[in-house]
């Protein structure tokens, strides 16, 4: 049997403080779904989520109008994947990928057919440098996420986007 494919998809970016707040409220479902940050701390209330958004939006340094404050990433697996294993794999992935320089929060969502984690990363690093996502990064992230899932006993594979399109009968 073929291993299930991981999905790692950049879904949006926030370009101002209002967008950061809306995004964090959306992924936390207005505080109803717990947010976990890079240090393992949890935020539960809507007010705590709003405070975090305000904090992340301050001290953005010199910026142009098109400067991203955050990047929003969805990491998911097909139906039947054990949600807590998925969450642990995302925790490990995010820690390896971002925690050395960037703050982030994540929320596990199990209210859809496919369990997924929404991960929001603050683009301004501790060292003052901004996160720059290069063209090949999402594929590297898929591979790293699949490896983390395997470490937690979840079979997974990371295919190239063009390969997935051809398999689905779409042009690549």
DSSP file (Angstrom, degrees, kcal/mol; ACC not computed):
  #  RESIDUE AA STRUCTURE BP1 BP2  ACC     N-H-->O    O-->H-N    N-H-->O    O-->H-N    TCO  KAPPA ALPHA  PHI   PSI    X-CA   Y-CA   Z-CA
    1    1 A X              0   0    0      0, 0.0     2,-0.1     0, 0.0     0, 0.0   0.000 360.0 360.0 360.0 140.4    0.0    0.0    0.0
    2    2 A X        -     0   0    0      1,-0.1     2,-0.1   155,-0.0     3,-0.1  -0.452 360.0-111.8 -73.3 142.2    1.2    3.5   -0.9
    3    3 A X        -     0   0    0     -2,-0.1   153,-0.1     1,-0.1    -1,-0.1  -0.438  37.3-102.6 -70.4 146.3    2.1    5.8    2.0
    4    4 A X        -     0   0    0    151,-0.3   153,-2.0    -2,-0.1     2,-0.3  -0.388  37.9-115.7 -67.4 148.8   -0.2    8.8    2.5
    5    5 A X  B     -a  157   0A   0    151,-0.2    73,-0.3    -2,-0.1   153,-0.2  -0.675  20.0-131.8 -90.3 138.6    1.1   12.2    1.2
    6    6 A X        -     0   0    0    151,-2.5     2,-0.5    -2,-0.3   153,-0.3  -0.513  14.4-146.0 -78.7 154.0    1.8   15.1    3.5
    7    7 A X  E     +B   76   0B   0     69,-2.1    69,-2.4    -2,-0.2     2,-0.4  -0.993  21.4 170.7-122.4 125.5    0.5   18.5    2.7
    8    8 A X  E     +B   75   0B   0     -2,-0.5     2,-0.4    67,-0.2    67,-0.2  -0.960  16.7 167.5-130.7 113.1    2.5   21.6    3.6
    9    9 A X  E     -B   74   0B   0     65,-2.5    65,-2.9    -2,-0.4     2,-0.6  -0.988  37.4-134.3-136.6 130.5    1.0   24.7    2.1
   10   10 A X  E     +B   73   0B   0     -2,-0.4    63,-0.3    63,-0.2     3,-0.1  -0.738  28.4 177.5 -78.0 120.5    1.6   28.4    2.6
   11   11 A X  E     -     0   0B   0     61,-2.6     2,-0.3    -2,-0.6    62,-0.2   0.739  52.6 -26.2-101.6 -26.6   -1.9   29.7    2.8
   12   12 A X  E     -B   72   0B   0     60,-1.2    60,-3.0     2,-0.0     2,-0.3  -0.987  46.2-132.7-171.4 172.6   -1.4   33.4    3.5
   13   13 A X  E     -B   71   0B   0     -2,-0.3     2,-0.4    58,-0.2    58,-0.2  -0.954  20.2-131.7-133.2 153.7    0.8   36.2    4.8
   14   14 A X  E     -B   70   0B   0     56,-1.6    55,-3.7    -2,-0.3    56,-1.2  -0.928  17.7-177.6-108.3 135.3   -0.1   39.1    7.1
   15   15 A X        +     0   0    0     -2,-0.4     2,-0.3    53,-0.2    52,-0.1   0.361  66.0  23.0-113.4   1.7    1.1   42.6    6.0
   16   16 A X  S  > S-     0   0    0      1,-0.1     4,-2.0    54,-0.0     3,-0.2  -0.967  86.9 -93.6-157.8 173.0   -0.2   44.6    9.0
   17   17 A X  H  > S+     0   0    0     -2,-0.3     4,-2.3     1,-0.2     5,-0.2   0.860 119.8  54.8 -61.8 -38.2   -1.2   44.4   12.6
   18   18 A X  H  > S+     0   0    0      1,-0.2     4,-2.5     2,-0.2    -1,-0.2   0.904 108.6  48.5 -63.8 -40.6   -4.9   43.9   11.8
   19   19 A X  H  > S+     0   0    0      2,-0.2     4,-2.8     1,-0.2     5,-0.2   0.894 108.9  53.6 -66.5 -39.3   -4.2   41.0    9.6
   20   20 A X  H  X S+     0   0    0     -4,-2.0     4,-2.5     2,-0.2     5,-0.2   0.946 111.4  46.0 -58.8 -47.4   -2.0   39.4   12.2
   21   21 A X  H  X S+     0   0    0     -4,-2.3     4,-2.6     1,-0.2     5,-0.2   0.932 113.1  48.6 -62.4 -46.4   -4.8   39.6   14.7
   22   22 A X  H  X S+     0   0    0     -4,-2.5     4,-2.4     1,-0.2    -1,-0.2   0.913 112.5  49.1 -60.5 -42.7   -7.4   38.3   12.3
   23   23 A X  H  X S+     0   0    0     -4,-2.8     4,-2.6     2,-0.2     5,-0.2   0.927 112.9  45.7 -64.3 -45.3   -5.1   35.3   11.4
   24   24 A X  H  X S+     0   0    0     -4,-2.5     4,-1.6    -5,-0.2     7,-0.3   0.888 114.3  48.5 -67.7 -37.5   -4.4   34.4   15.0
   25   25 A X  H  <>S+     0   0    0     -4,-2.6     5,-3.4    -5,-0.2     4,-0.3   0.889 111.8  51.4 -65.8 -38.1   -8.0   34.7   16.0
   26   26 A X  H ><5S+     0   0    0     -4,-2.4     3,-1.1    -5,-0.2    -2,-0.2   0.946 111.7  44.1 -65.1 -48.4   -9.0   32.6   13.0
   27   27 A X  H 3<5S+     0   0    0     -4,-2.6    -1,-0.2     1,-0.3    -2,-0.2   0.802 118.6  44.6 -71.1 -25.0   -6.6   29.7   13.7
   28   28 A X  T 3X>S-     0   0    0     -4,-1.6     5,-3.0    -5,-0.2     4,-0.7   0.423 109.0-125.5 -92.6   1.9   -7.5   29.8   17.4
   29   29 A X  T X45S-     0   0    0     -3,-1.1     3,-1.4    -4,-0.3    -3,-0.2   0.951  75.9 -48.4  49.6  53.3  -11.2   30.1   16.5
   30   30 A X  T 34<S-     0   0    0     -5,-3.4    16,-0.4     1,-0.3    -1,-0.2   0.834 113.1 -47.2  57.0  38.0  -11.4   33.2   18.7
   31   31 A X  T 345S+     0   0    0     -6,-0.3    -1,-0.3    -7,-0.3    -2,-0.2   0.411 116.6 108.7  89.7  -1.5   -9.6   31.5   21.6
   32   32 A X  T <<5S+     0   0    0     -3,-1.4     2,-0.5    -4,-0.7    -3,-0.2   0.788  74.9  54.2 -78.4 -27.1  -11.7   28.3   21.5
   33   33 A X  S   <S-     0   0    0     -5,-3.0    -2,-0.2    74,-0.0    -1,-0.1  -0.920  97.5-112.9-108.2 130.7   -8.8   26.2   20.1
   34   34 A X        -     0   0    0     -2,-0.5    74,-0.4    74,-0.1     2,-0.4  -0.340  23.3-148.3 -67.4 139.7   -5.6   26.3   22.0
   35   35 A X  E     -C   43   0B   0      8,-2.0     8,-2.3    72,-0.1     2,-0.4  -0.878   8.5-158.9-101.4 138.5   -2.5   28.0   20.5
   36   36 A X  E     -CD  42 106B   0     70,-2.4    70,-2.0    -2,-0.4     6,-0.2  -0.974   8.2-152.2-118.0 132.7    0.9   26.6   21.4
   37   37 A X  E >   - D   0 105B   0      4,-2.6     3,-2.1    -2,-0.4    68,-0.2  -0.347  37.6 -86.9 -96.9-177.7    3.9   28.8   20.9
   38   38 A X  T 3  S+     0   0    0     66,-1.1    67,-0.1     1,-0.3    -1,-0.1   0.688 126.6  53.2 -64.4 -18.9    7.6   27.8   20.2
   39   39 A X  T 3  S-     0   0    0      2,-0.1    -1,-0.3    56,-0.0     3,-0.1   0.434 119.9-105.7 -95.5   1.4    8.3   27.4   24.0
   40   40 A X  S <  S+     0   0    0     -3,-2.1     2,-0.2     1,-0.3    -2,-0.1   0.510  74.1 140.1  89.3   4.6    5.4   25.0   24.5
   41   41 A X        -     0   0    0      1,-0.0    -4,-2.6    -5,-0.0     2,-0.4  -0.537  42.4-138.2 -81.6 151.0    3.2   27.6   26.3
   42   42 A X  E     -C   36   0B   0     -6,-0.2     2,-0.4    -2,-0.2    -6,-0.2  -0.847   8.9-156.6-113.1 144.8   -0.5   27.7   25.5
   43   43 A X  E     +C   35   0B   0     -8,-2.3    -8,-2.0    -2,-0.4   -12,-0.1  -0.976  18.0 166.8-115.7 133.1   -2.9   30.5   24.9
   44   44 A X        +     0   0    0     -2,-0.4     2,-0.2   -10,-0.2    -1,-0.1   0.753  47.5  70.9-115.9 -35.6   -6.6   29.9   25.6
   45   45 A X  S  > S-     0   0    0      1,-0.1     4,-1.9   -13,-0.1   -14,-0.2  -0.503  74.4-124.7 -94.6 157.3   -8.5   33.1   25.7
   46   46 A X  H  > S+     0   0    0    -16,-0.4     4,-2.4     1,-0.2     5,-0.2   0.891 113.4  54.3 -60.8 -40.4   -9.5   35.5   22.9
   47   47 A X  H  > S+     0   0    0      1,-0.2     4,-2.4     2,-0.2    -1,-0.2   0.887 106.4  51.2 -62.8 -39.0   -7.8   38.4   24.9
   48   48 A X  H  > S+     0   0    0      2,-0.2     4,-2.1     1,-0.2    -1,-0.2   0.889 110.1  49.7 -65.0 -38.5   -4.6   36.4   25.1
   49   49 A X  H  X S+     0   0    0     -4,-1.9     4,-2.3     2,-0.2    -2,-0.2   0.919 110.9  49.5 -65.7 -43.7   -4.6   35.8   21.4
   50   50 A X  H  X S+     0   0    0     -4,-2.4     4,-2.3     1,-0.2    -2,-0.2   0.904 110.0  51.4 -61.6 -41.9   -5.2   39.6   20.7
   51   51 A X  H  X S+     0   0    0     -4,-2.4     4,-2.5     1,-0.2    -1,-0.2   0.909 109.2  50.2 -62.7 -41.9   -2.4   40.5   23.1
   52   52 A X  H  X S+     0   0    0     -4,-2.1     4,-2.8     2,-0.2    -1,-0.2   0.923 109.4  51.2 -61.9 -43.9    0.0   38.1   21.3
   53   53 A X  H  X S+     0   0    0     -4,-2.3     4,-1.5     1,-0.2    -2,-0.2   0.907 111.1  48.2 -60.5 -42.2   -1.0   39.7   17.9
   54   54 A X  H  X S+     0   0    0     -4,-2.3     4,-1.0     2,-0.2    -1,-0.2   0.924 111.7  49.6 -64.0 -43.8   -0.3   43.2   19.2
   55   55 A X  H >< S+     0   0    0     -4,-2.5     3,-0.7     1,-0.2    -2,-0.2   0.930 111.1  48.6 -61.5 -45.7    3.0   42.1   20.6
   56   56 A X  H 3< S+     0   0    0     -4,-2.8    -1,-0.2     1,-0.2    -2,-0.2   0.797 108.7  55.2 -64.7 -27.7    4.1   40.5   17.3
   57   57 A X  H 3< S+     0   0    0     -4,-1.5     3,-0.4    -5,-0.2    -1,-0.2   0.663  94.6  82.0 -83.2 -17.2    3.0   43.6   15.4
   58   58 A X  S << S+     0   0    0     -4,-1.0    -3,-0.0    -3,-0.7     0, 0.0  -0.432  88.2  25.8 -80.8 161.9    5.2   46.0   17.4
   59   59 A X        +     0   0    0      1,-0.1    -1,-0.2    -2,-0.1     3,-0.1   0.886  66.6 153.5  56.7  45.9    8.9   46.4   16.7
   60   60 A X        -     0   0    0     -3,-0.4    -1,-0.1     1,-0.2    -2,-0.1   0.564  41.6-146.1 -81.3  -7.5    8.7   45.4   13.1
   61   61 A X        -     0   0    0      2,-0.1    -1,-0.2    63,-0.0     2,-0.1  -0.213  52.1 -14.0  73.8-169.4   11.8   47.6   12.3
   62   62 A X  S    S+     0   0    0     -3,-0.1     2,-0.3     1,-0.0     0, 0.0  -0.452  82.1 163.0 -66.4 136.5   12.2   49.4    9.0
   63   63 A X        -     0   0    0     -2,-0.1     2,-0.2     4,-0.0    -2,-0.1  -0.998  36.4-128.8-155.8 154.8    9.8   48.1    6.5
   64   64 A X    >   -     0   0    0     -2,-0.3     3,-1.6     1,-0.1     0, 0.0  -0.497  44.5 -99.1 -92.4 171.5    8.1   48.7    3.2
   65   65 A X  T 3  S+     0   0    0      1,-0.3    -1,-0.1    -2,-0.2     0, 0.0   0.820 124.0  54.2 -61.1 -30.7    4.4   48.5    2.7
   66   66 A X  T 3  S+     0   0    0      2,-0.1     2,-0.3     0, 0.0    -1,-0.3   0.292  78.1 128.3 -89.1  10.0    4.8   45.0    1.3
   67   67 A X    <   -     0   0    0     -3,-1.6     2,-0.4   -52,-0.1    -4,-0.0  -0.501  57.7-130.9 -70.6 129.0    6.7   43.7    4.3
   68   68 A X        -     0   0    0     -2,-0.3   -53,-0.2     1,-0.2     3,-0.1  -0.646  19.5-171.6 -81.5 132.9    5.2   40.5    5.7
   69   69 A X  S    S+     0   0    0    -55,-3.7    54,-3.0    -2,-0.4    55,-0.5   0.844  72.9   2.6 -85.1 -40.9    4.6   40.3    9.4
   70   70 A X  E     -BE  14 122B   0    -56,-1.2   -56,-1.6    52,-0.3     2,-0.4  -0.932  58.6-140.8-141.7 163.3    3.8   36.6    9.4
   71   71 A X  E     -BE  13 121B   0     50,-1.9    50,-2.6    -2,-0.3     2,-0.5  -0.992  17.6-148.3-124.3 137.0    3.5   33.6    7.2
   72   72 A X  E     -BE  12 120B   0    -60,-3.0   -61,-2.6    -2,-0.4   -60,-1.2  -0.927  17.6-177.3-112.2 124.8    0.6   31.1    7.7
   73   73 A X  E     -BE  10 119B   0     46,-3.3    46,-3.3    -2,-0.5     2,-0.5  -0.950  15.1-152.2-124.5 137.5    1.3   27.5    6.8
   74   74 A X  E     -BE   9 118B   0    -65,-2.9   -65,-2.5    -2,-0.4     2,-0.5  -0.945   9.7-171.8-108.8 131.0   -1.1   24.5    6.9
   75   75 A X  E     +BE   8 117B   0     42,-2.5    42,-2.7    -2,-0.5     2,-0.3  -0.988  21.7 160.7-119.7 121.3    0.4   21.0    7.6
   76   76 A X  E     -BE   7 116B   0    -69,-2.4   -69,-2.1    -2,-0.5     2,-0.3  -0.907  27.6-159.5-142.7 167.8   -2.0   18.2    7.1
   77   77 A X        -     0   0    0     38,-1.7    38,-0.1    -2,-0.3   -71,-0.1  -0.908  39.9 -82.1-138.4 163.5   -2.5   14.5    6.6
   78   78 A X    >   -     0   0    0    -73,-0.3     3,-1.6    -2,-0.3    37,-0.3  -0.157  61.3 -73.9 -66.2 163.4   -5.4   12.4    5.2
   79   79 A X  T 3  S+     0   0    0      1,-0.2    -1,-0.1    35,-0.1    35,-0.1  -0.213 118.1  43.4 -51.8 142.9   -8.4   11.3    7.3
   80   80 A X  T 3  S+     0   0    0      1,-0.4     2,-0.3    33,-0.3    -1,-0.2   0.217  77.8 130.1  99.3 -14.3   -7.5    8.5    9.7
   81   81 A X  S <  S-     0   0    0     -3,-1.6     2,-0.4     1,-0.1    -1,-0.4  -0.570  70.3-109.6 -73.1 134.3   -4.2   10.0   10.9
   82   82 A X     >  -     0   0    0     -2,-0.3     4,-2.1     1,-0.2     3,-0.4  -0.516  26.0-144.9 -67.4 117.9   -4.0   10.1   14.6
   83   83 A X  H  > S+     0   0    0     -2,-0.4     4,-2.6     1,-0.2    -1,-0.2   0.844  94.4  51.6 -57.9 -40.0   -4.3   13.9   15.5
   84   84 A X  H  > S+     0   0    0      2,-0.2     4,-2.4     1,-0.2    -1,-0.2   0.864 109.6  50.2 -69.2 -33.8   -1.9   13.9   18.5
   85   85 A X  H  > S+     0   0    0     -3,-0.4     4,-2.2     2,-0.2    -1,-0.2   0.908 110.8  50.6 -66.2 -41.0    0.8   12.2   16.4
   86   86 A X  H  X S+     0   0    0     -4,-2.1     4,-2.3     2,-0.2    -2,-0.2   0.938 111.0  48.4 -59.0 -47.4    0.3   14.8   13.7
   87   87 A X  H  X S+     0   0    0     -4,-2.6     4,-2.7     1,-0.2    -2,-0.2   0.915 110.5  50.2 -61.6 -44.4    0.6   17.6   16.3
   88   88 A X  H  X S+     0   0    0     -4,-2.4     4,-2.2     1,-0.2    -1,-0.2   0.890 110.4  50.7 -61.8 -38.6    3.8   16.1   17.8
   89   89 A X  H  X S+     0   0    0     -4,-2.2     4,-2.6     2,-0.2    -1,-0.2   0.899 111.1  47.7 -66.6 -40.1    5.3   15.8   14.4
   90   90 A X  H  X S+     0   0    0     -4,-2.3     4,-3.2     2,-0.2     5,-0.3   0.904 109.3  54.2 -67.1 -39.9    4.4   19.5   13.6
   91   91 A X  H  X S+     0   0    0     -4,-2.7     4,-2.2     1,-0.2    -2,-0.2   0.943 112.7  43.1 -56.5 -47.6    5.9   20.5   17.0
   92   92 A X  H  X S+     0   0    0     -4,-2.2     4,-2.4     2,-0.2     5,-0.2   0.910 114.9  49.7 -66.0 -42.8    9.1   18.8   16.1
   93   93 A X  H  X S+     0   0    0     -4,-2.6     4,-2.8     2,-0.2     5,-0.2   0.951 113.2  45.6 -59.7 -50.7    9.1   20.1   12.5
   94   94 A X  H  X>S+     0   0    0     -4,-3.2     4,-3.0     1,-0.2     5,-1.2   0.886 111.7  52.4 -63.6 -39.3    8.5   23.7   13.7
   95   95 A X  H  X5S+     0   0    0     -4,-2.2     4,-0.6    -5,-0.3     5,-0.4   0.940 114.9  41.0 -62.4 -46.5   11.1   23.5   16.4
   96   96 A X  H  <5S+     0   0    0     -4,-2.4    -2,-0.2    -5,-0.2    -1,-0.2   0.895 122.9  40.2 -66.6 -39.5   13.8   22.3   14.0
   97   97 A X  H  <5S+     0   0    0     -4,-2.8    -2,-0.2    -5,-0.2    -3,-0.2   0.867 133.9   4.7 -81.2 -38.7   12.8   24.7   11.2
   98   98 A X  H >X5S+     0   0    0     -4,-3.0     4,-2.9    -5,-0.2     3,-1.8   0.709  98.4  86.9-123.9 -26.5   12.0   27.9   13.0
   99   99 A X  T 3<<S+     0   0    0     -5,-1.2    -3,-0.1    -4,-0.6    -4,-0.1   0.690  79.0  70.1 -66.0 -19.3   12.7   28.0   16.7
  100  100 A X  T 34 S-     0   0    0     -5,-0.4    -1,-0.3    -4,-0.2    -2,-0.1   0.835 127.6  -2.7 -64.5 -28.9   16.3   29.0   16.5
  101  101 A X  T <4 S+     0   0    0     -3,-1.8    25,-2.8     1,-0.2     2,-0.4   0.548 119.3  66.5-137.7 -14.2   15.3   32.5   15.2
  102  102 A X     <  -     0   0    0     -4,-2.9     2,-0.2    23,-0.2    -1,-0.2  -0.902  62.2-133.8-125.8 144.5   11.6   32.9   14.8
  103  103 A X        +     0   0    0     21,-0.4    19,-2.8    -2,-0.4     2,-0.3  -0.630  34.9 167.4 -85.1 150.6    8.5   33.0   17.1
  104  104 A X  E     - F   0 121B   0     -2,-0.2   -66,-1.1    17,-0.2     2,-0.3  -0.987  24.1-153.3-156.6 162.0    5.5   30.9   16.1
  105  105 A X  E     -DF  37 120B   0     15,-2.2    15,-2.8    -2,-0.3     2,-0.3  -0.961  12.7-165.5-134.4 155.9    2.2   29.5   17.2
  106  106 A X  E     -DF  36 119B   0    -70,-2.0   -70,-2.4    -2,-0.3     2,-0.4  -0.974   6.5-162.5-140.9 154.8    0.3   26.5   16.1
  107  107 A X  E     - F   0 118B   0     11,-2.0    11,-2.5    -2,-0.3     2,-0.4  -0.988  16.8-136.9-140.5 129.1   -3.2   25.1   16.5
  108  108 A X  E     - F   0 117B   0    -74,-0.4     2,-0.5    -2,-0.4     9,-0.2  -0.714  20.3-164.1 -83.3 130.1   -4.4   21.6   15.9
  109  109 A X  E     + F   0 116B   0      7,-3.4     7,-2.2    -2,-0.4     3,-0.1  -0.973  23.3 163.1-119.3 125.4   -7.7   21.4   14.0
  110  110 A X        +     0   0    0     -2,-0.5     5,-0.1     5,-0.2    -1,-0.1   0.142  52.9  97.8-121.7  15.9   -9.8   18.2   13.9
  111  111 A X  S    S+     0   0    0      3,-0.1     2,-0.2     0, 0.0    -1,-0.1   0.312  77.2  61.5 -91.7   9.3  -13.1   19.7   12.8
  112  112 A X  S    S-     0   0    0      2,-0.2     4,-0.0    -3,-0.1     0, 0.0  -0.740  98.6 -97.7-123.0 174.3  -12.5   18.7    9.1
  113  113 A X  S    S+     0   0    0     -2,-0.2     2,-0.6     1,-0.1   -33,-0.3   0.888 113.4  50.6 -59.8 -39.6  -12.1   15.4    7.3
  114  114 A X  S    S-     0   0    0    -35,-0.1   -36,-0.2   -36,-0.1    -2,-0.2  -0.888  89.0-129.7-104.6 121.4   -8.3   15.8    7.3
  115  115 A X        +     0   0    0     -2,-0.6   -38,-1.7   -37,-0.3     2,-0.3  -0.433  39.9 169.9 -64.4 141.7   -6.6   16.6   10.6
  116  116 A X  E     -EF  76 109B   0     -7,-2.2    -7,-3.4   -40,-0.2     2,-0.5  -0.984  31.7-135.9-151.3 160.7   -4.3   19.6   10.2
  117  117 A X  E     -EF  75 108B   0    -42,-2.7   -42,-2.5    -2,-0.3     2,-0.6  -0.981  14.3-146.9-120.2 131.3   -2.2   22.1   12.1
  118  118 A X  E     -EF  74 107B   0    -11,-2.5   -11,-2.0    -2,-0.5     2,-0.5  -0.879  18.6-168.0 -96.9 126.1   -2.2   25.8   11.3
  119  119 A X  E     -EF  73 106B   0    -46,-3.3   -46,-3.3    -2,-0.6     2,-0.5  -0.966   6.9-168.6-120.2 122.6    1.2   27.2   11.9
  120  120 A X  E     -EF  72 105B   0    -15,-2.8   -15,-2.2    -2,-0.5     2,-0.5  -0.963   7.3-165.3-114.4 124.9    1.8   31.0   12.0
  121  121 A X  E     -EF  71 104B   0    -50,-2.6   -50,-1.9    -2,-0.5     2,-0.4  -0.919  20.6-127.9-113.3 130.2    5.5   32.2   12.0
  122  122 A X  E     -E   70   0B   0    -19,-2.8   -52,-0.3    -2,-0.5   -19,-0.2  -0.642  17.3-147.6 -74.5 128.1    6.5   35.7   12.8
  123  123 A X  S    S+     0   0    0    -54,-3.0     8,-2.3    -2,-0.4     2,-0.7   0.701  76.1  81.6 -76.1 -20.4    8.7   36.9   10.0
  124  124 A X  B    S-G  130   0C   0    -55,-0.5   -21,-0.4     6,-0.2     6,-0.2  -0.784  76.1-145.9 -90.2 116.9   11.0   39.1   12.0
  125  125 A X    >   -     0   0    0      4,-3.3     3,-1.9    -2,-0.7   -23,-0.2  -0.236  25.3-105.9 -79.3 167.2   13.6   37.0   13.7
  126  126 A X  T 3  S+     0   0    0    -25,-2.8   -24,-0.1     1,-0.3    -1,-0.1   0.810 123.0  53.8 -58.8 -30.7   15.3   37.4   17.1
  127  127 A X  T 3  S-     0   0    0    -26,-0.2    -1,-0.3     2,-0.2     3,-0.1   0.375 122.1-106.2 -87.9   4.8   18.4   38.6   15.2
  128  128 A X  S <  S+     0   0    0     -3,-1.9     2,-0.2     1,-0.3    -2,-0.1   0.359  82.0 124.2  88.3  -6.1   16.5   41.3   13.3
  129  129 A X        -     0   0    0     -5,-0.1    -4,-3.3   -28,-0.1    -1,-0.3  -0.613  58.5-124.1 -88.3 150.4   16.6   39.3   10.0
  130  130 A X  B     -G  124   0C   0     -2,-0.2     2,-0.5    -6,-0.2    -6,-0.2  -0.649  23.2-107.4 -93.6 148.7   13.4   38.5    8.2
  131  131 A X        -     0   0    0     -8,-2.3     2,-0.6    -2,-0.3    -1,-0.1  -0.616  34.4-165.4 -71.9 123.6   12.3   35.0    7.1
  132  132 A X        -     0   0    0     -2,-0.5     2,-0.7    -3,-0.0    -1,-0.0  -0.955   7.7-151.0-116.1 113.9   12.7   34.7    3.4
  133  133 A X        -     0   0    0     -2,-0.6     2,-0.1     2,-0.0    -2,-0.0  -0.754  15.4-155.2 -88.3 116.3   10.9   31.8    1.9
  134  134 A X    >>  -     0   0    0     -2,-0.7     3,-1.4     1,-0.1     4,-0.5  -0.446  30.5 -99.2 -88.4 165.1   12.7   30.6   -1.2
  135  135 A X  T 34 S+     0   0    0      1,-0.3     3,-0.4     2,-0.1     4,-0.3   0.843 120.9  43.0 -53.1 -42.3   11.1   28.7   -4.1
  136  136 A X  T 3> S+     0   0    0      1,-0.2     4,-1.9     2,-0.1     3,-0.4   0.552  88.9  91.8 -84.9  -7.4   12.3   25.3   -2.9
  137  137 A X  H <> S+     0   0    0     -3,-1.4     4,-2.9     1,-0.2     5,-0.2   0.905  79.8  55.6 -58.6 -46.3   11.5   25.7    0.8
  138  138 A X  H  X S+     0   0    0     -4,-0.5     4,-2.2    -3,-0.4    -1,-0.2   0.881 109.0  48.4 -57.3 -36.0    8.0   24.3    0.7
  139  139 A X  H  > S+     0   0    0     -3,-0.4     4,-2.3    -4,-0.3    -1,-0.2   0.916 111.6  49.1 -68.4 -41.2    9.3   21.0   -0.8
  140  140 A X  H  X S+     0   0    0     -4,-1.9     4,-2.5     1,-0.2    -2,-0.2   0.894 110.9  51.4 -61.8 -38.3   12.0   20.8    1.8
  141  141 A X  H  X S+     0   0    0     -4,-2.9     4,-2.8     2,-0.2    -2,-0.2   0.895 107.5  52.3 -66.0 -39.6    9.4   21.5    4.5
  142  142 A X  H  X S+     0   0    0     -4,-2.2     4,-2.6    -5,-0.2    -2,-0.2   0.932 111.7  46.7 -59.9 -45.2    7.3   18.6    3.1
  143  143 A X  H  X S+     0   0    0     -4,-2.3     4,-2.0     2,-0.2    -2,-0.2   0.910 114.0  46.9 -64.5 -42.8   10.2   16.3    3.3
  144  144 A X  H  X S+     0   0    0     -4,-2.5     4,-2.0     2,-0.2    -1,-0.2   0.900 113.2  49.2 -66.4 -40.1   11.2   17.3    6.8
  145  145 A X  H  X S+     0   0    0     -4,-2.8     4,-2.5     2,-0.2    -2,-0.2   0.912 109.7  51.3 -65.1 -43.3    7.5   17.0    8.0
  146  146 A X  H  X S+     0   0    0     -4,-2.6     4,-2.3     1,-0.2    -1,-0.2   0.896 109.4  51.4 -60.6 -40.0    7.2   13.6    6.4
  147  147 A X  H  X S+     0   0    0     -4,-2.0     4,-1.8     2,-0.2    -1,-0.2   0.903 109.6  49.4 -64.2 -40.9   10.4   12.5    8.3
  148  148 A X  H  X S+     0   0    0     -4,-2.0     4,-1.2     2,-0.2    -2,-0.2   0.915 109.4  51.8 -64.7 -42.5    9.0   13.8   11.6
  149  149 A X  H ><>S+     0   0    0     -4,-2.5     5,-2.7     1,-0.2     3,-0.7   0.927 108.0  51.8 -59.0 -44.5    5.7   11.9   11.0
  150  150 A X  H ><5S+     0   0    0     -4,-2.3     3,-1.8     1,-0.3    -1,-0.2   0.879 104.4  57.3 -59.7 -38.5    7.7    8.7   10.4
  151  151 A X  H 3<5S+     0   0    0     -4,-1.8    -1,-0.3     1,-0.3    -2,-0.2   0.811 107.5  49.0 -61.6 -28.9    9.6    9.3   13.7
  152  152 A X  T <<5S-     0   0    0     -4,-1.2    -1,-0.3    -3,-0.7    -2,-0.2   0.174 126.7-100.2 -97.8  17.3    6.2    9.3   15.4
  153  153 A X  T < 5S+     0   0    0     -3,-1.8     2,-0.6     1,-0.2    -3,-0.2   0.649  82.0 129.1  80.0  16.0    5.0    6.1   13.7
  154  154 A X      < -     0   0    0     -5,-2.7    -1,-0.2    -6,-0.2    -2,-0.2  -0.917  57.7-130.4-106.8 118.0    2.9    7.8   11.0
  155  155 A X        +     0   0    0     -2,-0.6  -151,-0.3    -3,-0.1     2,-0.3  -0.451  43.8 154.6 -65.8 134.7    3.6    6.6    7.5
  156  156 A X        -     0   0    0     -2,-0.2     2,-0.3  -153,-0.1  -151,-0.2  -0.992  27.0-162.2-159.8 152.4    4.0    9.5    5.2
  157  157 A X  B     -a    5   0A   0   -153,-2.0  -151,-2.5    -2,-0.3     2,-0.6  -0.982  14.0-141.5-138.7 154.2    5.7   10.6    2.0
  158  158 A X        -     0   0    0     -2,-0.3     2,-0.3  -153,-0.2  -151,-0.1  -0.951  24.0-176.1-116.7 112.0    6.5   14.0    0.5
  159  159 A X        -     0   0    0     -2,-0.6     2,-0.1  -153,-0.3   -17,-0.0  -0.704  33.0 -97.7-104.3 159.6    6.0   14.2   -3.3
  160  160 A X     >  -     0   0    0     -2,-0.3     4,-2.2     1,-0.1     5,-0.2  -0.461  30.6-122.6 -70.5 147.2    6.8   17.1   -5.6
  161  161 A X  H  > S+     0   0    0      1,-0.2     4,-2.1     2,-0.2     5,-0.2   0.898 113.3  52.7 -58.3 -42.2    3.8   19.3   -6.4
  162  162 A X  H  > S+     0   0    0      1,-0.2     4,-1.9     2,-0.2    -1,-0.2   0.875 108.3  51.2 -63.5 -37.0    4.3   18.7  -10.1
  163  163 A X  H  > S+     0   0    0      2,-0.2     4,-2.2     1,-0.2    -1,-0.2   0.906 108.2  51.7 -65.6 -42.3    4.2   14.9   -9.5
  164  164 A X  H  X S+     0   0    0     -4,-2.2     4,-1.8     1,-0.2     6,-0.2   0.904 107.9  52.5 -62.1 -40.6    1.0   15.2   -7.5
  165  165 A X  H  <>S+     0   0    0     -4,-2.1     5,-2.9     1,-0.2     4,-0.3   0.926 109.6  48.0 -61.9 -44.0   -0.6   17.1  -10.3
  166  166 A X  H ><5S+     0   0    0     -4,-1.9     3,-1.3     1,-0.2    -1,-0.2   0.902 110.4  51.8 -64.4 -39.3    0.3   14.5  -12.9
  167  167 A X  H 3<5S+     0   0    0     -4,-2.2    -1,-0.2     1,-0.3    -2,-0.2   0.832 108.0  52.8 -65.6 -30.9   -1.0   11.7  -10.7
  168  168 A X  T 3<5S-     0   0    0     -4,-1.8    -1,-0.3    -5,-0.2    -2,-0.2   0.463 122.6-107.3 -82.2  -1.3   -4.3   13.6  -10.3
  169  169 A X  T < 5S+     0   0    0     -3,-1.3     2,-0.2     1,-0.3    -3,-0.2   0.591  80.4 125.9  86.5  10.9   -4.6   13.8  -14.1
  170  170 A X      < -     0   0    0     -5,-2.9    -1,-0.3    -6,-0.2     2,-0.1  -0.608  69.5 -95.5 -96.5 162.3   -3.8   17.5  -14.2
  171  171 A X              0   0    0     -2,-0.2    -1,-0.1     1,-0.1    -3,-0.0  -0.488 360.0 360.0 -74.2 148.9   -1.1   19.1  -16.3
  172  172 A X              0   0    0     -2,-0.1    -1,-0.1    -7,-0.1    -7,-0.1   0.408 360.0 360.0-111.5 360.0    2.2   19.6  -14.5
